[in-house]
Amino acid sequence: MSNSLNTMVNPQLDNSLLESLTSAVLRRINIAQIASMQGRAKSVNIDAVTFEDTNVEQVNIENLSTNIKCGAAILRNVRMILELHYKVNWSYDLKWLGSNSGIKELGSKAKPIPLHDIHIPALQDIALDIPQAEIEDIDAEIQPVTNFSLGGIGFEDLAINNTNLPSDGFSLSGMGFKSFKLDTFGVPASDSEDLTISQFTPDNRVSLPTISVSGINIPSVAIDDVVSDGAVSIMDIQPEEFEAPVFKIGEYFKAYFIVTPVLHFQIGELVLSDLKASASIGSVSVERASSGIVAKGIKLDGLILNELTVNQVKV
């Protein structure tokens, strides 16, 4: 009898029994809804807003105009090869004795003519006008926005549904209860020093509005000299052939020499200098752009919730 009483007065409980007894008295508060009719934050600051995997379906460019002002041109190490092809066109008519005609090839001769460097003082400007251009399926990169401050904000109808406080439960020493239920608990207002969120990532992609920029003028810029890559050859230039009579006996016999010239130009190097370019764009519009968004380090200072209502509190 004494041993049984001693055990009841001074029980030695093992760890597993203590854990089971502790979990039995832990409680959680379930709040069906926390609502505020209106509120205000003194300031809202976001450390960084990043845009991920941005896609642009279409970019429209209207009235693209470019103008290239050409200065001088230099043709270096120019030489011309002149080929002369000779032939004679003959004919005779001896009346009742007969007639005949034909062409006799007499061969050809070629001669190179060095022209050295040729300077062309001015060239005509080059103007390009493109009424409209469309570019589709573009992968765009938007740089993150850092230290983003929204200033003070106001909001209405805030609601937080089905909240458990805390998630792992709580216990009260010196006080015991099985359960209680509070249908509605209301306070005129509440205030907090700040509210912070480490990262906010929406599930849905953010659709960016159509962006339109008009009246873009690109100032004139100088362009370095343009040099051809290797020699430039212009082959088989054929001027009109010419002929000259060399022998004639009345209407009975005629012979004409016919010379056919063929020109070949070889330019060692083509250099365009004193070039300037300018351009203007009527408008550029970016359509149907979407992006993933991540906001990091969100902080609301001086948070005030007016007409705060806590509905259906259960323990």
Backbone as numpy.savetxt, mean C-alpha at the origin, in Angstrom:
# Nx Ny Nz CAx CAy CAz Cx Cy Cz
-13.78 -43.55 77.66 -14.61 -42.35 77.66 -13.75 -41.10 77.66
-12.68 -41.11 78.45 -11.78 -39.95 78.51 -11.05 -39.76 77.20
-10.67 -40.85 76.56 -9.97 -40.75 75.27 -10.87 -40.16 74.20
-12.14 -40.56 74.18 -13.07 -40.04 73.17 -13.32 -38.57 73.40
-13.41 -38.14 74.70 -13.64 -36.73 74.99 -12.44 -35.89 74.60
-11.25 -36.41 74.87 -10.03 -35.69 74.53 -9.92 -35.48 73.02
-10.35 -36.47 72.26 -10.29 -36.37 70.80 -11.25 -35.30 70.29
-12.43 -35.18 70.91 -13.40 -34.19 70.48 -12.95 -32.79 70.84
-12.29 -32.62 72.02 -11.86 -31.30 72.46 -10.66 -30.83 71.67
-9.74 -31.68 71.41 -8.50 -31.29 70.74 -8.29 -32.18 69.51
-9.08 -32.01 68.46 -8.97 -32.90 67.30 -7.70 -32.60 66.52
-7.06 -33.60 65.99 -5.91 -33.46 65.09 -6.38 -33.77 63.67
-6.65 -32.73 62.90 -7.21 -32.90 61.55 -6.08 -32.90 60.54
-6.17 -33.80 59.59 -5.14 -33.82 58.54 -5.43 -32.73 57.51
-4.45 -32.51 56.58 -4.55 -31.42 55.60 -5.73 -31.58 54.66
-6.00 -32.78 54.20 -7.10 -32.98 53.26 -8.44 -32.62 53.88
-8.60 -32.93 55.19 -9.86 -32.59 55.86 -9.99 -31.08 56.02
-8.86 -30.38 56.29 -8.90 -28.93 56.41 -9.28 -28.27 55.08
-8.73 -28.79 54.01 -9.04 -28.23 52.69 -10.51 -28.42 52.35
-11.06 -29.59 52.67 -12.47 -29.82 52.35 -13.38 -28.94 53.18
-13.02 -28.70 54.46 -13.82 -27.82 55.29 -13.73 -26.37 54.81
-12.52 -25.96 54.36 -12.35 -24.58 53.87 -13.17 -24.33 52.62
-13.14 -25.30 51.67 -13.89 -25.13 50.44 -15.39 -25.13 50.69
-15.81 -25.77 51.77 -17.24 -25.83 52.05 -17.80 -24.48 52.48
-16.95 -23.63 53.11 -17.44 -22.35 53.58 -17.14 -21.21 52.61
-16.37 -21.46 51.55 -16.08 -20.42 50.57 -17.36 -20.06 49.81
-17.51 -18.80 49.51 -18.69 -18.34 48.81 -18.28 -17.43 47.66
-19.14 -17.32 46.67 -18.96 -16.36 45.57 -20.21 -15.50 45.46
-20.01 -14.24 45.12 -21.13 -13.34 44.89 -21.42 -13.31 43.39
-22.64 -13.64 43.04 -23.06 -13.58 41.64 -23.95 -12.36 41.46
-23.55 -11.46 40.54 -24.31 -10.24 40.25 -24.87 -10.38 38.84
-26.18 -10.43 38.75 -26.79 -10.61 37.44 -26.48 -9.44 36.52
-26.48 -8.21 37.04 -26.24 -7.05 36.19 -25.79 -5.86 37.02
-24.77 -5.18 36.51 -24.35 -3.89 37.05 -24.65 -2.87 35.97
-25.47 -1.87 36.30 -25.90 -0.90 35.28 -25.68 0.51 35.78
-25.32 1.38 34.84 -25.18 2.80 35.15 -25.85 3.58 34.03
-26.76 4.48 34.40 -27.49 5.24 33.39 -26.56 6.16 32.61
-25.58 6.74 33.28 -24.63 7.61 32.61 -23.37 7.71 33.43
-22.32 8.15 32.81 -21.06 8.28 33.53 -20.10 9.15 32.74
-18.94 9.32 33.33 -17.93 10.16 32.69 -16.56 9.76 33.20
-15.58 9.85 32.28 -14.19 9.65 32.65 -13.44 10.95 32.39
-12.63 11.34 33.34 -11.90 12.60 33.21 -10.95 12.58 32.02
-10.31 11.46 31.80 -9.42 11.33 30.64 -9.31 9.87 30.26
-9.07 9.61 28.97 -8.88 8.26 28.44 -7.56 8.26 27.67
-6.65 7.39 28.05 -5.34 7.30 27.40 -5.09 5.86 26.96
-4.53 5.71 25.77 -4.20 4.40 25.21 -2.72 4.43 24.83
-1.96 3.46 25.35 -0.52 3.43 25.05 -0.26 3.26 23.56
-0.97 2.34 22.91 -0.73 2.10 21.48 -1.96 1.47 20.86
-2.27 1.88 19.64 -3.31 1.25 18.81 -2.62 0.74 17.56
-2.62 -0.57 17.36 -1.95 -1.17 16.21 -2.98 -1.75 15.25
-2.67 -1.66 13.95 -3.53 -2.19 12.90 -2.81 -3.38 12.26
-3.47 -4.53 12.22 -2.85 -5.75 11.74 -3.57 -6.26 10.50
-2.78 -6.79 9.56 -3.33 -7.45 8.36 -4.35 -6.54 7.66
-3.89 -5.35 7.30 -4.77 -4.40 6.63 -4.87 -4.73 5.14
-6.09 -4.77 4.63 -6.32 -5.07 3.22 -7.17 -3.98 2.60
-6.75 -3.53 1.41 -7.48 -2.51 0.66 -7.94 -3.15 -0.65
-9.25 -3.17 -0.87 -9.77 -3.81 -2.07 -9.49 -3.00 -3.33
-9.53 -1.68 -3.25 -9.38 -0.89 -4.48 -8.88 0.51 -4.15
-7.96 0.99 -5.00 -7.49 2.38 -4.96 -7.77 3.00 -6.32
-8.47 4.11 -6.33 -8.78 4.82 -7.57 -7.91 6.07 -7.68
-7.28 6.25 -8.83 -6.47 7.43 -9.12 -7.12 8.15 -10.29
-7.51 9.40 -10.06 -8.19 10.18 -11.09 -7.26 11.27 -11.62
-7.26 11.41 -12.96 -6.57 12.53 -13.63 -5.10 12.62 -13.22
-4.37 11.56 -13.54 -2.92 11.55 -13.31 -2.22 12.17 -14.51
-1.44 13.20 -14.26 -0.75 13.90 -15.33 0.72 14.05 -14.96
1.61 13.67 -15.87 3.04 13.82 -15.65 3.66 14.56 -16.82
4.70 15.29 -16.54 5.41 16.04 -17.57 6.91 15.90 -17.34
7.60 15.44 -18.37 9.05 15.28 -18.30 9.67 16.32 -19.22
10.40 17.24 -18.63 11.06 18.29 -19.39 12.46 17.82 -19.77
12.69 17.69 -21.05 13.97 17.19 -21.54 14.90 18.36 -21.83
16.13 18.25 -21.38 17.13 19.28 -21.67 17.87 18.96 -22.96
19.09 18.56 -22.84 19.92 18.27 -24.01 20.16 16.78 -24.12
20.55 16.38 -25.31 20.90 14.99 -25.58 22.27 14.95 -26.23
23.04 13.94 -25.88 24.37 13.75 -26.45 24.43 12.34 -27.04
24.79 12.27 -28.29 25.02 10.98 -28.96 26.52 10.82 -29.08
27.08 9.87 -28.37 28.53 9.70 -28.32 28.98 8.56 -29.24
30.15 8.81 -29.83 30.78 7.80 -30.71 29.82 7.33 -31.80
29.29 8.29 -32.53 28.34 7.98 -33.60 29.12 7.73 -34.89
28.69 6.70 -35.60 29.23 6.48 -36.94 28.11 6.01 -37.85
28.25 6.34 -39.11 27.25 5.97 -40.10 27.92 5.07 -41.13
27.24 4.05 -41.54 27.71 3.16 -42.61 26.79 3.37 -43.80
27.37 3.84 -44.89 26.60 4.11 -46.11 26.84 3.00 -47.12
25.77 2.32 -47.48 25.83 1.30 -48.51 25.16 1.83 -49.78
25.86 1.68 -50.91 25.31 2.08 -52.21 25.20 0.84 -53.09
23.98 0.54 -53.51 23.72 -0.62 -54.38 23.48 -0.08 -55.79
24.28 -0.57 -56.74 24.24 -0.08 -58.12 23.56 -1.12 -59.02
22.81 -0.58 -60.00 22.24 -1.43 -61.05 21.95 -0.55 -62.26
21.83 -1.15 -63.41 21.55 -0.40 -64.64 20.26 -0.93 -65.24
19.42 -0.02 -65.64 18.15 -0.35 -66.29 18.31 -0.02 -67.78
18.28 -1.03 -68.63 18.52 -0.81 -70.06 17.31 -1.26 -70.87
17.20 -0.69 -72.05 16.13 -1.07 -72.97 16.53 -0.62 -74.39
16.01 -1.35 -75.41 16.19 -0.91 -76.81 14.94 -1.26 -77.58
14.70 -0.49 -78.63 13.54 -0.68 -79.50 13.98 -0.42 -80.94
14.18 -1.51 -81.68 14.62 -1.40 -83.09 13.47 -1.65 -84.06
12.28 -1.29 -83.63 11.09 -1.40 -84.46 10.90 -2.84 -84.94
10.88 -2.97 -86.29 10.60 -4.30 -86.85 11.70 -5.32 -86.58
12.91 -4.81 -86.13 13.99 -5.75 -85.83 13.85 -6.36 -84.43
13.01 -5.74 -83.57 12.80 -6.29 -82.23 13.11 -5.28 -81.14
12.72 -5.63 -79.91 12.94 -4.77 -78.73 13.17 -5.66 -77.50
13.75 -5.07 -76.47 14.01 -5.82 -75.23 14.37 -4.83 -74.12
14.33 -5.28 -72.84 14.71 -4.45 -71.70 15.12 -5.37 -70.55
15.80 -4.80 -69.55 16.22 -5.59 -68.39 16.96 -4.74 -67.37
17.29 -5.37 -66.25 18.03 -4.72 -65.16 19.27 -5.53 -64.88
20.40 -4.87 -64.83 21.66 -5.54 -64.58 22.22 -5.06 -63.24
22.40 -6.00 -62.30 22.97 -5.65 -61.01 24.47 -5.44 -61.19
24.98 -4.33 -60.63 26.39 -3.98 -60.77 27.15 -4.08 -59.45
26.54 -4.60 -58.42 27.22 -4.75 -57.14 26.94 -3.60 -56.19
27.63 -3.58 -55.06 27.42 -2.55 -54.04 28.74 -2.20 -53.39
28.71 -1.09 -52.66 29.90 -0.63 -51.97 29.46 0.01 -50.66
30.22 -0.26 -49.57 29.90 0.30 -48.25 31.08 1.11 -47.75
30.77 2.18 -47.05 31.81 3.04 -46.50 31.38 3.54 -45.13
32.20 3.30 -44.07 31.90 3.87 -42.74 32.28 5.34 -42.70
31.42 6.13 -42.04 31.65 7.57 -41.92 31.57 7.92 -40.44
32.69 8.23 -39.77 32.63 8.60 -38.35 32.04 10.00 -38.16
31.08 10.10 -37.24 30.45 11.38 -36.94 30.81 11.88 -35.55
31.55 11.06 -34.77 32.01 11.43 -33.44 30.81 11.72 -32.52
30.88 12.79 -31.71 29.79 13.11 -30.79 28.84 14.12 -31.42
27.55 13.89 -31.22 26.53 14.80 -31.75 25.76 15.38 -30.56
25.71 16.69 -30.45 24.99 17.37 -29.37 23.66 17.89 -29.91
22.59 17.48 -29.24 21.26 17.99 -29.59 20.87 18.96 -28.48
20.74 20.25 -28.77 20.57 21.25 -27.70 19.28 21.13 -26.91
18.19 20.77 -27.51 16.91 20.73 -26.79 16.03 19.66 -27.38
15.26 19.01 -26.51 14.30 17.99 -26.93 12.90 18.42 -26.53
11.93 17.89 -27.21 10.54 18.21 -26.90 10.13 17.56 -25.59
9.34 18.29 -24.79 8.85 17.74 -23.54 7.94 16.55 -23.78
7.90 15.65 -22.78 7.06 14.45 -22.86 5.94 14.60 -21.84
4.71 14.60 -22.30 3.54 14.74 -21.42 2.71 13.47 -21.47
2.31 12.98 -20.29 1.47 11.79 -20.18 0.24 12.14 -19.36
-0.93 11.81 -19.89 -2.20 12.04 -19.20 -2.95 10.71 -19.08
-3.27 10.34 -17.84 -4.01 9.10 -17.56 -5.31 9.50 -16.87
-6.46 9.40 -17.58 -7.72 9.86 -16.96 -8.06 9.12 -15.68
-7.89 7.79 -15.67 -8.29 7.02 -14.51 -7.49 5.72 -14.46
-7.11 5.34 -13.25 -6.40 4.08 -13.03 -6.96 3.43 -11.78
-7.09 2.11 -11.81 -7.60 1.34 -10.68 -6.58 0.29 -10.28
-6.30 0.20 -8.98 -5.39 -0.80 -8.43 -6.18 -1.61 -7.42
-6.16 -2.94 -7.56 -6.99 -3.80 -6.72 -6.13 -4.72 -5.85
-6.74 -5.19 -4.74 -6.14 -6.17 -3.84 -4.74 -5.73 -3.39
-4.72 -4.74 -2.52 -3.47 -4.17 -2.03 -3.31 -4.54 -0.56
-2.11 -5.00 -0.18 -1.78 -5.21 1.22 -1.14 -3.93 1.74
-1.80 -3.30 2.69 -1.32 -2.02 3.21 -0.75 -2.22 4.61
0.12 -1.31 4.99 0.71 -1.32 6.33 0.45 0.03 6.98
-0.25 0.01 8.11 -0.56 1.23 8.85 0.28 1.23 10.12
1.05 2.27 10.32 1.89 2.36 11.49 1.04 2.51 12.75
1.48 1.94 13.89 0.70 2.06 15.12 0.64 3.49 15.61
-0.47 3.80 16.28 -0.65 5.11 16.91 -0.28 4.95 18.38
0.70 5.70 18.86 1.17 5.58 20.24 0.78 6.82 21.03
0.70 6.61 22.37 0.34 7.70 23.29 -0.91 8.44 22.81
-1.97 7.66 22.60 -3.22 8.17 22.04 -4.11 8.65 23.18
-4.41 9.93 23.23 -5.22 10.50 24.30 -6.54 11.01 23.73
-7.65 10.56 24.33 -8.98 10.99 23.89 -9.53 12.14 24.73
-8.81 12.55 25.77 -9.37 13.56 26.66 -10.50 12.98 27.48
-11.37 13.82 28.00 -12.51 13.34 28.76 -13.60 12.80 27.86
-14.35 11.79 28.34 -15.46 11.21 27.58 -16.65 11.03 28.52
-17.83 11.04 27.94 -19.05 10.71 28.65 -19.74 9.54 27.98
-20.48 8.74 28.73 -21.15 7.59 28.15 -22.48 7.39 28.85
-23.36 6.61 28.23 -24.69 6.32 28.77 -24.97 4.84 28.68
-25.85 4.38 29.59 -26.36 3.00 29.57 -25.23 1.98 29.58
-24.39 2.03 30.58 -23.37 1.00 30.77 -24.01 -0.19 31.47
-23.71 -1.41 31.03 -24.26 -2.61 31.65 -23.22 -3.71 31.65
-23.05 -4.36 32.81 -22.16 -5.53 32.94 -23.03 -6.66 33.44
-23.10 -7.77 32.71 -24.02 -8.85 33.02 -23.30 -10.06 33.59
-23.99 -10.74 34.55 -23.59 -12.04 35.09 -22.15 -12.03 35.57
-21.91 -11.35 36.68 -20.56 -11.20 37.24 -20.43 -12.05 38.48
-19.33 -12.80 38.60 -19.02 -13.58 39.79 -17.85 -12.91 40.52
-18.01 -12.62 41.79 -16.98 -11.95 42.58 -16.73 -12.75 43.85
-15.49 -13.12 44.19 -14.43 -13.29 43.19 -14.57 -14.63 42.50
-13.78 -14.91 41.50 -13.93 -16.16 40.74 -13.65 -17.37 41.61
-12.68 -17.27 42.53 -12.30 -18.41 43.37 -13.05 -18.47 44.69
-13.98 -17.54 44.90 -14.77 -17.56 46.13 -14.11 -16.79 47.26
-14.86 -16.59 48.37 -14.34 -15.88 49.54 -14.97 -16.49 50.78
-14.40 -16.15 51.93 -14.96 -16.62 53.20 -14.91 -15.48 54.20
-15.80 -15.53 55.19 -15.87 -14.54 56.25 -15.63 -15.25 57.56
-14.69 -14.76 58.37 -14.45 -15.35 59.68 -15.29 -14.62 60.73
-15.77 -15.38 61.71 -16.59 -14.77 62.76 -18.02 -14.53 62.34
-18.40 -14.98 61.12 -19.77 -14.77 60.66 -20.15 -15.94 59.78
-21.31 -16.49 59.99 -21.71 -17.63 59.20 -23.10 -17.44 58.61
-23.30 -17.92 57.40 -24.60 -17.89 56.77 -24.61 -18.94 55.68
-25.79 -19.38 55.39 -25.91 -20.39 54.35 -26.03 -19.75 52.99
-26.90 -18.76 52.84 -27.05 -18.03 51.58 -27.92 -16.80 51.82
-27.79 -15.81 50.90 -28.73 -14.70 50.93 -28.89 -14.20 49.49
-29.98 -13.47 49.26 -30.29 -12.95 47.93 -30.75 -11.51 48.08
-30.17 -10.63 47.24 -30.53 -9.22 47.24 -31.00 -8.88 45.82
-32.33 -8.56 45.69 -32.87 -8.33 44.34 -32.27 -7.09 43.70
-32.24 -5.99 44.42 -31.74 -4.75 43.82 -30.99 -3.95 44.87
-29.83 -3.44 44.48 -29.04 -2.58 45.36 -28.66 -1.35 44.54
-29.08 -0.19 44.95 -28.84 1.03 44.16 -28.12 2.08 44.97
-27.25 2.82 44.30 -26.54 3.94 44.91 -26.62 5.10 43.94
-26.62 6.34 44.46 -26.73 7.48 43.54 -25.58 7.55 42.54
-24.38 7.29 42.99 -23.21 7.41 42.10 -22.02 6.70 42.73
-21.02 6.43 41.93 -19.76 5.89 42.42 -18.63 6.55 41.65
-17.49 6.61 42.29 -16.34 7.15 41.58 -15.13 6.27 41.85
-14.21 6.23 40.88 -12.99 5.43 40.97 -11.83 6.30 40.52
-10.66 5.99 41.08 -9.49 6.77 40.70 -9.12 6.52 39.25
-9.09 5.26 38.83 -8.81 4.96 37.43 -9.27 3.56 37.11
-9.38 3.25 35.82 -9.69 1.92 35.31 -8.68 1.62 34.22
-7.99 0.49 34.32 -6.96 0.14 33.34 -7.30 -1.19 32.67
-6.97 -1.30 31.37 -7.12 -2.53 30.59 -5.79 -2.74 29.87
-5.17 -3.91 30.06 -3.85 -4.14 29.46 -3.92 -4.25 27.94
-4.96 -4.89 27.41 -5.07 -5.04 25.96 -6.51 -5.28 25.57
-6.92 -4.69 24.47 -8.29 -4.85 23.97 -8.21 -5.24 22.50
-8.79 -6.39 22.15 -8.75 -6.89 20.78 -10.16 -7.27 20.34
-10.80 -6.51 19.44 -12.13 -6.89 18.96 -12.07 -8.19 18.14
-13.15 -8.98 18.22 -13.21 -10.21 17.42 -13.35 -9.90 15.93
-14.13 -8.89 15.59 -14.37 -8.56 14.19 -13.35 -7.56 13.67
-13.07 -7.65 12.37 -12.20 -6.68 11.73 -12.89 -5.32 11.67
-12.10 -4.28 11.70 -12.62 -2.92 11.65 -12.64 -2.46 10.20
-13.80 -2.05 9.71 -13.93 -1.52 8.35 -13.60 -0.04 8.37
-12.57 0.33 7.63 -12.16 1.72 7.58 -13.00 2.46 6.54
-13.34 3.71 6.77 -14.14 4.46 5.79 -13.33 4.76 4.54
-14.03 5.09 3.45 -13.37 5.48 2.21 -12.56 6.76 2.44
-11.30 6.71 2.03 -10.39 7.85 2.20 -10.19 8.48 0.83
-10.43 9.77 0.71 -10.29 10.48 -0.55 -9.42 11.70 -0.35
-8.40 11.84 -1.21 -7.51 12.99 -1.18 -7.49 13.58 -2.58
-7.69 14.89 -2.70 -7.76 15.53 -4.01 -6.75 16.66 -4.11
-6.52 17.10 -5.37 -5.64 18.24 -5.61 -4.21 18.00 -5.21
-3.64 16.87 -5.61 -2.25 16.54 -5.26 -1.34 17.05 -6.37
-0.43 17.94 -6.02 0.55 18.46 -6.97 1.95 18.07 -6.49
2.67 17.40 -7.36 4.04 16.98 -7.06 4.98 17.99 -7.69
5.79 18.70 -6.91 6.65 19.73 -7.49 7.70 19.13 -8.42
8.21 20.00 -9.29 9.21 19.57 -10.25 10.48 19.13 -9.54
11.00 18.00 -9.96 12.24 17.47 -9.37 13.23 17.20 -10.49
14.50 17.40 -10.17 15.56 17.13 -11.14 15.84 15.64 -11.19
16.18 15.15 -12.37 16.47 13.74 -12.59 17.91 13.63 -13.06
18.64 12.67 -12.52 20.01 12.45 -12.97 20.04 12.10 -14.45
21.21 12.30 -15.05 21.35 11.98 -16.47 20.98 10.53 -16.74
20.28 10.33 -17.85 19.88 8.98 -18.27 20.85 8.52 -19.34
21.49 7.38 -19.10 22.51 6.86 -20.01 22.04 5.51 -20.52
22.16 5.30 -21.82 21.74 4.03 -22.41 22.65 2.91 -21.95
22.09 1.73 -21.89 22.85 0.55 -21.49 23.43 -0.10 -22.75
24.67 0.29 -23.08 25.33 -0.26 -24.27 25.02 0.58 -25.50
25.50 0.08 -26.63 25.36 0.80 -27.90 23.93 0.71 -28.41
23.58 1.74 -29.21 22.27 1.79 -29.85 22.49 1.74 -31.35
21.83 0.79 -32.02 21.99 0.62 -33.47 20.67 0.88 -34.17
20.74 1.66 -35.23 19.58 1.92 -36.08 19.94 1.40 -37.47
19.31 0.33 -37.87 19.73 -0.38 -39.08 18.72 -0.20 -40.21
19.26 -0.34 -41.45 18.45 -0.46 -42.67 17.51 0.73 -42.88
18.07 1.92 -42.84 17.31 3.11 -43.23 17.45 3.25 -44.75
16.35 3.22 -45.48 16.38 3.21 -46.94 15.74 4.49 -47.50
16.58 5.46 -47.85 16.04 6.64 -48.55 15.58 6.24 -49.96
14.96 7.18 -50.64 14.51 6.90 -52.00 15.72 6.71 -52.92
15.57 5.75 -53.81 16.63 5.55 -54.79 16.60 6.65 -55.85
17.73 6.85 -56.52 17.79 7.86 -57.57 18.48 7.24 -58.78
18.18 7.80 -59.95 18.73 7.27 -61.19 19.27 8.42 -62.05
20.20 8.07 -62.93 20.82 9.07 -63.82 21.08 8.43 -65.17
20.66 9.10 -66.28 20.93 8.54 -67.62 22.42 8.65 -67.96
22.95 7.57 -68.45 24.38 7.57 -68.82 24.60 7.28 -70.30
23.58 6.73 -70.94 23.77 6.42 -72.36 22.39 6.42 -73.03
22.32 7.08 -74.21 21.05 7.16 -74.91 21.30 7.39 -76.39
20.66 6.61 -77.25 20.70 6.81 -78.70 19.26 6.97 -79.15
18.85 8.27 -79.21 17.47 8.57 -79.61 16.49 7.77 -78.78
15.51 7.17 -79.52 14.53 6.32 -78.87 14.86 4.85 -79.07
16.05 4.59 -79.65 16.37 3.21 -79.98 17.05 2.46 -78.81
17.90 3.21 -78.06 18.62 2.52 -76.98 18.77 3.47 -75.78
18.45 2.96 -74.58 18.56 3.76 -73.36 19.19 2.91 -72.26
19.99 3.58 -71.44 20.60 2.92 -70.27 20.62 3.92 -69.10
20.10 3.49 -67.91 20.06 4.34 -66.72 20.78 3.62 -65.58
21.61 4.38 -64.89 22.19 3.88 -63.65 21.22 4.19 -62.50
20.95 3.20 -61.65 20.07 3.37 -60.49 20.89 3.07 -59.23
20.88 4.01 -58.31 21.64 3.87 -57.06 20.64 3.81 -55.90
20.72 2.76 -55.10 19.86 2.59 -53.91 20.73 2.71 -52.67
20.57 3.81 -51.89 21.36 3.97 -50.66 20.69 3.27 -49.47
21.49 2.73 -48.59 21.02 2.13 -47.33 21.94 2.67 -46.22
21.32 3.22 -45.16 22.08 3.82 -44.07 21.96 2.97 -42.81
23.08 2.86 -42.09 23.11 2.21 -40.78 23.78 3.18 -39.80
23.10 3.42 -38.66 23.68 4.28 -37.64 24.02 3.44 -36.41
25.18 3.71 -35.86 25.59 3.08 -34.61 25.98 4.18 -33.63
25.29 4.18 -32.46 25.53 5.17 -31.42 26.15 4.45 -30.23
27.38 4.86 -29.89 28.05 4.19 -28.78 27.34 4.37 -27.46
26.78 5.54 -27.22 26.10 5.81 -25.96 25.16 6.99 -26.14
23.95 6.86 -25.59 22.95 7.93 -25.63 22.79 8.50 -24.23
22.99 9.82 -24.08 22.91 10.48 -22.78 21.85 11.58 -22.86
20.86 11.52 -21.94 19.86 12.58 -21.80 20.17 13.33 -20.51
20.37 14.63 -20.61 20.77 15.43 -19.45 19.76 16.55 -19.21
19.90 17.18 -18.03 19.03 18.30 -17.63 17.55 17.91 -17.69
17.24 16.77 -17.11 15.85 16.30 -17.10 15.15 16.78 -15.82
13.89 17.15 -15.95 13.04 17.51 -14.83 11.67 16.89 -15.02
11.07 16.48 -13.92 9.76 15.83 -14.00 8.84 16.43 -12.96
7.59 16.58 -13.31 6.55 17.04 -12.39 5.28 16.25 -12.67
4.40 16.21 -11.68 3.16 15.43 -11.84 2.06 16.05 -10.99
0.85 15.73 -11.35 -0.31 16.14 -10.56 -1.34 15.03 -10.61
-2.08 14.88 -9.51 -3.12 13.85 -9.40 -4.41 14.55 -8.97
-5.47 14.32 -9.75 -6.75 14.93 -9.41 -7.26 14.48 -8.07
-7.30 13.16 -7.85 -7.75 12.64 -6.56 -7.32 11.18 -6.43
-7.15 10.75 -5.19 -6.86 9.36 -4.85 -7.87 8.94 -3.79
-8.56 7.83 -4.03 -9.53 7.33 -3.05 -9.21 5.88 -2.73
-9.29 5.55 -1.44 -9.06 4.19 -0.95 -10.41 3.65 -0.53
-10.86 2.56 -1.16 -12.20 2.02 -0.92 -12.13 0.63 -0.30
-13.11 0.35 0.54 -13.32 -0.96 1.14 -12.03 -1.49 1.78
-11.52 -0.72 2.74 -10.34 -1.12 3.50 -10.79 -1.68 4.85
-10.13 -2.73 5.29 -10.44 -3.32 6.59 -9.14 -3.71 7.27
-9.17 -3.77 8.62 -7.96 -4.05 9.36 -8.32 -4.66 10.70
-7.45 -5.55 11.18 -7.55 -5.98 12.56 -6.96 -4.90 13.46
-7.48 -4.76 14.67 -7.04 -3.68 15.55 -6.78 -4.23 16.94
-5.72 -3.75 17.56 -5.37 -4.12 18.93 -5.05 -2.84 19.68
-5.75 -2.61 20.79 -5.49 -1.45 21.64 -4.84 -1.94 22.93
-3.70 -1.36 23.30 -2.93 -1.80 24.45 -2.80 -0.66 25.46
-2.81 -1.04 26.74 -2.59 -0.06 27.79 -3.67 0.99 27.88
-4.93 0.57 28.05 -6.06 1.50 28.12 -6.26 1.92 29.58
-6.34 3.21 29.81 -6.50 3.72 31.17 -7.54 4.83 31.19
-8.54 4.70 32.08 -9.55 5.72 32.28 -9.34 6.32 33.66
-9.01 7.60 33.72 -8.80 8.30 34.98 -10.07 9.01 35.42
-10.25 9.11 36.75 -11.39 9.85 37.29 -12.72 9.32 36.82
-12.94 7.99 36.93 -14.17 7.36 36.44 -15.32 7.61 37.42
-16.41 8.13 36.88 -17.62 8.41 37.69 -18.79 7.69 37.03
-19.53 6.89 37.82 -20.73 6.19 37.36 -21.93 6.75 38.11
-22.84 7.35 37.40 -24.04 7.94 38.01 -25.20 6.95 37.94
-26.11 7.04 38.93 -27.31 6.19 38.99 -26.93 4.72 38.83
-26.00 4.27 39.69 -25.49 2.91 39.62 -26.50 1.95 40.24
-26.80 0.87 39.55 -27.76 -0.12 40.01 -27.12 -1.51 39.92
-27.22 -2.28 41.01 -26.73 -3.65 41.05 -27.94 -4.56 41.24
-28.23 -5.40 40.29 -29.45 -6.22 40.31 -29.12 -7.69 40.60
-29.95 -8.30 41.47 -29.91 -9.74 41.76 -28.52 -10.18 42.22
-28.20 -9.88 43.46 -26.94 -10.31 44.08 -27.22 -11.59 44.82
-26.45 -12.64 44.51 -26.61 -13.92 45.18 -25.27 -14.39 45.71
-25.32 -15.06 46.89 -24.12 -15.65 47.47 -24.36 -17.14 47.67
